[in-house]
Amino acid sequence: MLTRAFQRSLEENVSVDPSELMSGRWKKEKTTVHIEHTIVDNFITDQSKLNKLQDSKLWENCVASGPKWFTKGVEKINKPMTIWEELNEMIWEQRPEYKDAIGFEYWCDIFTETAPVAWHIDKDEVAFEQTNQLITPIMGAVYYGFNHTIFFGKGGGHLQLIDADFHDNPLEFDVVRREEIVEISPDFNRLVIFNSSKWHKVTRVAVGGTRYAFVSNAKSHVPKVSTKQGKIDSA
């Protein structure tokens, strides 16, 4: 298993000596690429909901409020209070993961050309920091609900997936196994379901571009810092 220091070096974009990757320490036999993911284009068909999501201030407020928690099935008692809670139900209620999840951790991202995301694994950050315990989601999702096409410049902001977990060095894929990377473009109204306990990253957005995304993780546990629905400080 990779060390916590190595995990941090990846997330902080600290360089790792490429010679280590080429030395054979991380070398594996080539295998057929099979990465668990699902792409749903034109995910939202209700035009009124889609129109509501075209308010950039709505996304900016979501980013500013940070990660939140939404307990599964709340709509059976009350209607979802926000469009983000409703999105969680829309994404997961017909999925097999819904049965095992107790709720969903979610947040919004707005990335520019100055903010790529390095290889990382979604996990309970507080548990990882305090106890070195790796607690990962059941499954993850990203939804591109804002029509950011005109803000993309020359593109970028692609989601990259690899079939590798915490035992593997993801930088090997950048150096010697690039053909095994699955790259998914952030098309407007596209939903991507993927195993967020595997290494994944977001490529740099082109100069002048902006990428909007809603992220949701189906979880079988409430993240360690969470004590109330909608009150998560870190994810």
C-alpha positions in Angstrom: 0.0 0.0 0.0 1.3 3.5 -0.8 2.2 5.6 2.2 0.2 8.6 3.4 3.1 10.8 2.5 3.0 9.5 -1.1 -0.8 10.2 -1.2 -0.2 13.7 0.0 2.6 14.3 -2.6 0.2 13.4 -5.3 -2.6 15.6 -4.1 -0.2 18.5 -3.6 1.4 18.1 -7.0 4.8 17.3 -5.5 7.0 15.7 -8.2 8.1 12.1 -7.8 11.3 10.9 -9.5 10.3 9.3 -12.8 13.3 7.0 -12.6 11.5 5.2 -9.7 8.6 4.6 -12.0 10.8 3.2 -14.8 12.9 1.1 -12.4 10.4 -1.8 -12.5 9.2 -1.4 -8.9 5.7 -0.5 -10.2 5.9 -2.5 -13.4 2.9 -4.8 -14.2 2.0 -7.1 -17.0 -0.3 -5.4 -19.5 -3.9 -6.3 -19.1 -7.1 -5.5 -20.9 -8.5 -2.2 -19.8 -11.8 -2.5 -18.0 -12.7 0.4 -15.8 -16.1 0.4 -14.1 -18.0 3.5 -15.2 -21.3 4.5 -16.8 -21.9 7.6 -19.0 -25.4 9.0 -19.3 -25.8 11.8 -21.8 -28.8 14.2 -21.7 -29.3 13.1 -18.1 -31.8 15.7 -17.1 -34.8 15.8 -19.5 -36.9 18.2 -17.5 -36.1 21.5 -19.2 -37.2 23.6 -16.2 -34.7 21.8 -13.9 -32.0 22.2 -16.5 -32.8 25.9 -16.9 -32.5 26.4 -13.1 -29.0 25.0 -13.2 -27.9 27.7 -15.7 -27.5 30.2 -12.9 -23.8 30.6 -12.3 -24.4 32.2 -8.9 -26.2 29.0 -7.9 -23.0 27.1 -8.6 -20.8 29.7 -7.0 -22.8 29.5 -3.8 -22.6 25.7 -3.8 -18.8 25.9 -4.1 -18.6 28.4 -1.3 -20.7 26.3 1.1 -18.3 23.3 0.8 -19.1 19.6 1.0 -22.5 18.6 2.5 -24.3 15.5 3.5 -27.7 14.4 2.3 -29.5 11.4 4.0 -31.1 9.0 1.6 -34.9 9.0 1.3 -35.5 12.4 2.9 -37.9 13.2 0.1 -40.2 10.6 1.5 -40.8 12.8 4.4 -40.3 16.2 2.9 -39.5 17.4 -0.6 -35.8 18.0 -1.1 -34.9 21.5 0.1 -32.4 22.3 -2.6 -31.8 21.4 -6.2 -28.6 19.7 -5.1 -30.4 17.3 -2.8 -32.8 16.6 -5.6 -29.9 15.9 -7.9 -28.6 13.3 -5.5 -31.9 11.4 -5.6 -32.1 11.7 -9.4 -28.6 10.3 -9.8 -28.8 7.4 -7.3 -32.4 6.3 -6.8 -32.4 3.9 -9.8 -28.9 2.7 -9.2 -28.0 -0.6 -7.4 -25.8 1.4 -4.9 -28.8 3.2 -3.6 -29.8 0.2 -1.4 -26.5 0.0 0.4 -26.0 3.8 0.8 -27.2 5.6 3.9 -26.6 9.0 2.2 -24.6 11.1 -0.2 -21.7 13.4 0.3 -21.8 16.1 -2.4 -20.2 19.4 -3.5 -19.7 21.6 -6.5 -16.5 22.4 -8.3 -15.6 25.3 -10.6 -12.2 24.9 -12.2 -10.2 27.3 -14.4 -6.9 26.9 -16.2 -5.1 27.5 -12.9 -6.8 24.6 -11.1 -6.1 21.0 -12.4 -6.8 18.2 -10.0 -4.0 15.6 -9.4 -4.5 11.9 -9.1 -6.5 11.1 -5.9 -8.9 8.7 -4.3 -12.1 9.9 -2.7 -12.1 9.0 1.0 -13.1 10.2 4.5 -10.4 12.8 4.9 -10.7 13.2 8.7 -10.4 9.4 9.3 -7.4 9.3 7.0 -5.6 12.2 8.7 -6.4 11.0 12.3 -6.1 7.2 12.1 -4.6 6.5 8.6 -7.8 4.6 8.0 -8.9 4.5 4.3 -12.7 4.7 4.1 -13.9 5.1 0.6 -17.3 5.6 -1.1 -19.5 2.8 -2.5 -19.5 4.7 -5.9 -19.0 8.2 -7.2 -20.7 10.5 -9.7 -20.0 13.7 -11.5 -22.6 15.7 -13.4 -22.0 18.6 -15.7 -25.2 20.5 -15.3 -24.0 24.0 -16.3 -23.6 24.8 -20.0 -19.9 25.7 -19.7 -19.1 24.9 -23.3 -18.6 28.5 -24.2 -16.2 28.9 -21.3 -14.0 26.1 -22.3 -11.6 27.9 -24.6 -9.6 25.1 -26.3 -11.0 22.4 -24.0 -9.5 20.4 -21.2 -11.1 19.6 -17.8 -11.5 15.9 -18.7 -12.1 13.3 -16.1 -9.4 10.6 -16.2 -9.9 7.1 -14.7 -7.5 4.2 -14.2 -8.1 0.7 -12.9 -5.8 1.1 -10.0 -6.4 1.5 -6.2 -4.4 2.6 -3.2 -1.9 -0.2 -3.7 -0.8 1.2 -7.1 1.2 4.1 -8.1 -0.9 6.2 -10.5 2.0 8.1 -11.9 3.1 5.0 -13.6 0.0 5.5 -15.9 1.3 9.0 -16.8 4.7 7.6 -17.8 4.5 4.0 -19.1 0.8 3.0 -19.2 -0.9 6.0 -20.8 -3.0 3.7 -23.1 -4.8 2.4 -20.1 -6.2 5.8 -19.0 -9.9 6.3 -19.8 -10.6 10.0 -20.5 -14.1 11.4 -20.4 -15.0 14.9 -21.7 -17.2 17.1 -19.5 -20.0 17.4 -22.0 -23.0 19.6 -20.9 -25.8 17.5 -19.2 -23.6 14.5 -19.0 -23.6 12.2 -15.9 -20.6 9.9 -15.2 -20.9 7.2 -12.6 -17.5 5.7 -11.6 -15.6 3.9 -8.8 -14.2 6.9 -6.9 -12.2 4.6 -4.6 -9.9 4.1 -7.6 -7.3 6.8 -8.7 -8.8 9.6 -10.9 -8.0 13.1 -11.8 -9.1 16.1 -13.8 -6.9 17.5 -16.6 -6.1 21.2 -16.8 -8.7 23.4 -18.3 -7.5 25.4 -21.3 -6.6 29.1 -20.9 -9.7 31.2 -20.5 -11.8 28.2 -19.8 -14.1 27.3 -16.8 -15.5 23.9 -15.9 -18.5 23.4 -13.7 -19.3 20.1 -12.0 -21.5 18.6 -9.3 -19.9 15.7 -7.5 -21.7 13.1 -5.4 -20.4 10.0 -3.5 -22.8 7.3 -2.3 -21.6 6.2 1.1 -22.4 3.5 3.6 -21.2 5.7 6.5 -21.4 9.3 7.5 -18.1 11.0 7.1 -16.3 11.5 10.4 -16.8 15.2 10.8 -20.5 15.0 9.9 -23.0 15.2 12.8 -25.9 16.8 11.0 -27.3 16.6 7.5 -25.9 19.3 5.3 -23.0 20.0 7.7 -19.7 18.6 6.4 -16.6 20.7 6.8 -14.2 18.7 4.6 -14.2 15.9 2.0 
